[in-house]
């Protein structure tokens, strides 16, 4: 069993990394960016001494998801394509909600000053 696992890993490395180093690098960068979002969230939460999801979390999620979506399209993997497509839409929607909330907060502050 261990031999078949080792053989599978060797085959995957040859097929995906050695034969296609540009896309393999792109996938690695995308995964690193995508994973970094949790490190950022953790650092910000530690700084604030409470659980907090900063806006940068959503931007980093979006960038990593788009890169990984491009890679999943390149390798023609429909499962990852669907997953990263939905993720990308969710991150865009969250950024849109944050933008709208910030815009309303500015309007509210200006309107309060007029009274």
Helices and strands as residue ranges (DSSP letters): H 2-12, I 13-18, H 21-48, H 55-74, H 78-114
